[in-house]
Amino acid sequence: MHSLKPVKKKSDIETIARLAHEIWNEHFVDIIGQSQVDYMLGHFQSVPAITSQLETGQEYYLLESDGVPLGYLSLIADKASKKVMISKIYLLRNARGLGLGQYLLDFVKLRCKKNKFKVIWLTVNRNNHTSIDWYQKRGFTITGEIQKDIGEGYFMDDYVMEVNPGCMTK
């Protein structure tokens, strides 16, 4: 049985940081290289970083199946613009292809409906072709690009993708 629970406890934050370490090392090294993966994990996916993000209003959810952690989701809601950003949506390799990504998107879609949000958006590395294709199959379109210096000589080189939650496909 799958469950998605809000992250509140330190132990859940530690679980997410461990998941991030495993997922980023299995998926992103070929896309951005090991040194940038290490940098991203330390600055954006560590226990202190996640704790800080939670303190500033970012939401985290831990996905489990029968008590086994499989992935996580993080959202940043902008009530003024009626948009929600999927900041993080990650699954372990062995949890992909089982419909769990769609399960997470369905959760986001329900949150949007409840809060009357009109847009779900995210950023995805332009070389992350598998993820780009996955989002496009669910109705997301590329609406822009972001090239951003994230420190220590590393750059974010991403597409911005958006979907109206009422127009999402499976």
C-alpha positions as CSV (number, residue, x, y, z in Angstrom):
1,M,0.0,0.0,0.0
2,H,1.4,3.4,-1.0
3,S,1.3,6.4,1.3
4,L,2.4,10.0,1.0
5,K,3.0,11.7,4.3
6,P,4.0,15.3,5.0
7,V,7.5,15.6,6.3
8,K,7.6,17.1,9.8
9,K,10.0,14.9,11.8
10,K,13.8,15.0,11.7
11,S,13.9,11.3,11.0
12,D,11.8,11.9,7.8
13,I,14.1,14.7,6.8
14,E,17.1,12.3,7.2
15,T,15.2,9.7,5.1
16,I,14.7,12.2,2.3
17,A,18.4,13.2,2.4
18,R,19.4,9.6,2.1
19,L,16.9,9.0,-0.8
20,A,18.3,12.1,-2.5
21,H,21.8,10.8,-2.2
22,E,20.9,7.5,-3.8
23,I,18.6,8.9,-6.5
24,W,21.0,11.7,-7.5
25,N,23.9,9.4,-7.7
26,E,22.0,6.8,-9.8
27,H,20.3,9.3,-12.2
28,F,22.2,12.6,-12.5
29,V,25.9,11.7,-12.7
30,D,25.6,11.0,-16.4
31,I,23.7,14.2,-17.0
32,I,25.7,16.8,-14.9
33,G,28.7,14.9,-13.5
34,Q,29.7,13.7,-10.1
35,S,31.1,17.0,-8.8
36,Q,27.9,18.9,-9.5
37,V,25.8,16.1,-8.1
38,D,27.9,16.3,-4.9
39,Y,27.5,20.1,-4.8
40,M,23.7,19.9,-5.4
41,L,23.3,17.2,-2.6
42,G,25.3,19.3,-0.2
43,H,23.6,22.6,-0.9
44,F,20.0,21.7,-1.8
45,Q,19.3,18.1,-0.6
46,S,21.1,17.8,2.7
47,V,19.4,17.6,6.2
48,P,20.2,21.3,6.9
49,A,19.1,22.4,3.4
50,I,15.8,20.5,3.6
51,T,15.2,21.8,7.2
52,S,15.7,25.4,6.0
53,Q,13.4,24.9,3.1
54,L,10.7,23.5,5.4
55,E,11.1,26.5,7.7
56,T,10.5,28.9,4.8
57,G,7.2,27.2,3.8
58,Q,8.3,24.6,1.2
59,E,6.4,21.4,1.6
60,Y,7.9,18.0,1.5
61,Y,6.1,14.6,1.2
62,L,7.7,11.2,1.7
63,L,6.4,8.4,-0.5
64,E,6.4,4.9,1.1
65,S,5.1,1.5,0.2
66,D,4.4,-0.7,3.1
67,G,6.7,1.5,5.2
68,V,9.6,1.4,2.7
69,P,10.7,4.8,1.5
70,L,10.6,5.0,-2.4
71,G,10.7,8.7,-3.2
72,Y,9.7,12.2,-2.3
73,L,8.0,15.3,-3.5
74,S,8.5,18.9,-2.7
75,L,6.1,21.8,-3.6
76,I,6.3,25.6,-3.4
77,A,2.9,27.2,-3.6
78,D,2.4,30.7,-4.8
79,K,-1.1,31.7,-3.7
80,A,-0.9,35.1,-5.3
81,S,-0.2,33.8,-8.8
82,K,-2.3,30.6,-8.3
83,K,0.7,28.5,-9.3
84,V,2.5,25.6,-7.6
85,M,6.0,24.6,-8.4
86,I,7.1,21.0,-8.2
87,S,10.5,21.7,-6.7
88,K,11.4,18.0,-6.3
89,I,9.9,14.9,-7.5
90,Y,12.2,11.9,-7.2
91,L,11.8,8.1,-7.2
92,L,14.3,5.4,-6.6
93,R,15.3,3.5,-9.7
94,N,13.4,0.3,-8.7
95,A,10.3,2.4,-8.0
96,R,10.1,3.9,-11.5
97,G,7.7,2.5,-14.1
98,L,5.2,1.4,-11.5
99,G,2.9,4.4,-11.8
100,L,4.3,6.1,-8.7
101,G,5.3,9.3,-10.6
102,Q,1.7,9.6,-11.8
103,Y,0.5,8.9,-8.2
104,L,2.6,11.9,-7.1
105,L,1.3,14.1,-10.0
106,D,-2.3,13.1,-9.1
107,F,-1.6,14.3,-5.5
108,V,-0.3,17.7,-6.9
109,K,-3.3,18.0,-9.2
110,L,-5.7,17.4,-6.2
111,R,-3.9,20.1,-4.2
112,C,-4.2,22.5,-7.1
113,K,-7.9,21.8,-7.4
114,K,-8.4,22.3,-3.7
115,N,-6.5,25.6,-3.7
116,K,-7.8,26.7,-7.1
117,F,-4.4,26.9,-8.6
118,K,-4.2,27.2,-12.3
119,V,-0.7,26.2,-13.2
120,I,1.7,23.4,-12.1
121,W,5.3,24.2,-13.1
122,L,8.8,22.8,-12.7
123,T,12.3,23.0,-14.0
124,V,14.1,20.1,-15.6
125,N,17.7,19.8,-16.9
126,R,17.6,20.2,-20.6
127,N,19.7,17.0,-21.0
128,N,17.3,15.0,-18.8
129,H,15.5,13.6,-21.9
130,T,13.7,10.7,-20.1
131,S,12.1,13.1,-17.6
132,I,11.2,15.7,-20.3
133,D,9.5,13.0,-22.3
134,W,7.7,11.7,-19.3
135,Y,6.3,15.2,-18.4
136,Q,5.3,15.9,-22.0
137,K,3.3,12.7,-22.1
138,R,1.3,14.1,-19.1
139,G,0.5,17.4,-20.8
140,F,3.4,19.6,-19.7
141,T,4.9,21.9,-22.3
142,I,8.2,23.7,-22.4
143,T,7.5,27.4,-21.7
144,G,10.9,28.8,-21.1
145,E,14.5,28.2,-20.2
146,I,16.6,29.1,-17.2
147,Q,20.4,29.4,-17.1
148,K,21.3,30.3,-13.5
149,D,24.6,30.4,-11.6
150,I,24.1,28.2,-8.5
151,G,27.5,28.8,-7.1
152,E,31.1,27.5,-7.2
153,G,31.1,27.5,-11.0
154,Y,28.0,25.3,-11.4
155,F,25.1,26.4,-13.5
156,M,21.5,25.3,-13.8
157,D,20.6,24.8,-17.5
158,D,16.9,23.9,-17.4
159,Y,13.7,24.1,-19.3
160,V,10.6,25.5,-17.5
161,M,7.7,23.2,-18.1
162,E,4.0,24.0,-17.2
163,V,0.6,22.4,-17.3
164,N,-2.9,23.4,-16.4
165,P,-3.9,20.8,-13.8
166,G,-7.3,20.4,-15.5
167,C,-5.5,19.5,-18.8
168,M,-3.1,16.9,-17.4
169,T,-3.1,13.5,-19.2
170,K,-1.8,10.2,-17.9
